[in-house]
Amino acid sequence: MTVDEITEAVLLEHIGPHEGFHVNNPREISGYLVIDQFAILPIAAVSSGVSRETDLEVTDSVGGSLGTLCFSRFLGNVSIADLTIWQFVAFLADAEPEEILDSHYSFKRDYLVLDVDVLDDYLNKYISSSPIWGKFSHVPFDSLEHVTTVDKIVAVPDIKIASPYHQQALNRYLYANNPFERFLRIYHSLELLFDYVLVKKIKLLDDNILGFNQIYSDFGRSEIDRLRNIIKEFCGNASSIALLLENSSQFSDDREDIFFRHGKSGNPCGDSEKWEKLTECLDGLSFNASTLKAKKLIGKEDQFSAMVFELSAYWIYRVRCSIAHNRVGEFVFEDRHSKFVAEFAEPLILEIAKQVFASPNFASL
């Protein structure tokens, strides 16, 4: 309720004493509702890692009390008579005038209820950094979730879940709450293969120690080398991957920023001429063996698969780095890029993962 609505409700005796507390002097300070000595600040989000079983006192670094963090939404449909003083003043801020006469109430938000004497200090020193020291935020933000639609779901047979660790990584994928997290979870399932495949190959050597150096050399030492070799060895349908690479055409500006302007060594189309030819193929929906050969991006048509695998590995790794590394030299994703990840990068890495884990060569390791 607003200051005027609370004042009117008190005059109409719709709000009575609560545990000996009488509502007096409702007012607004710095944009926040204040009732007597309580300043009531809405909470926009609380970390899922915080237990909400009981409200928490918030203190400063020397132990001085600032106020109480009320996990009011966790209470469910609670009896108003059972509310603490801090929860009660939060209720007055949360409720509509027509709701205050009910015996029970379900909160719409959580609240931080401060002593009004520390309000200015809190606004100047603490409010913007609360996600770090308190695992909660006062700032509302739009969900990063980007829902995509499909016509049907196609079940893929004979997918090998390599280990319990891979099963856990895939389960975490389902519980991720935005496209950036989901991409990383699928990437982790591939990353877990880097050492897994190497160890499996070494075991197949038996006593042939001389073959170790060749396997290690072929498999690669860097992370992108290992990703590239996993894709090349276990992906068998380059045409399906190529179709997903063509989907990048709807994000041409982001594609150029991420994969060209912020390109790194190992970019298979890193110079301007090759990049222009590549994007012409992708945007013209003609990313196929004959067109790539005609544009001299490959020498022979049978090199098409290798080109697709090389490009997809590089692009996947660059997206991974842009999500995981916020540092100078990397392209830094913003919230607005959630559509790019959800509609292009996530389907691409999912197709790679499905082909790898369903590969007969992988199953035979």
Secondary structure, 3 states (H helix, E strand, C coil): CCHHHHHHHHHCCCCCCECCECCCCEEEECCEEEECCEEEEEECEECCCCCCCCCEEEECCCCCEEEEEECHHHHCEEEHHHCCHHHHHHHHHHCCHHHCCCCEEECCCEEEEEEHHHHHHHHHHCHHHHHHHCCEECCCCCCCCCCCCCCCCCCCCCCCCCCHHHHHHHHHHHHCCCHHHHHHHHHHHHHCHHHHHHHHHHHCCCCCCCHHHHHHHHHCCCHHHHHHHHHHHHCCCHHHHHHHHHHHHHHHHHHHHHHHHCCCCCCCCCCHHHHHHHHHHHHCCCCCHHHHHHCCCCCCHHHHHHHHHHHHHHHHHHHHHHHHCCCCCCCCCCHHHHHHHHHHHHHHHHHHHHHHHCCHHHHCC
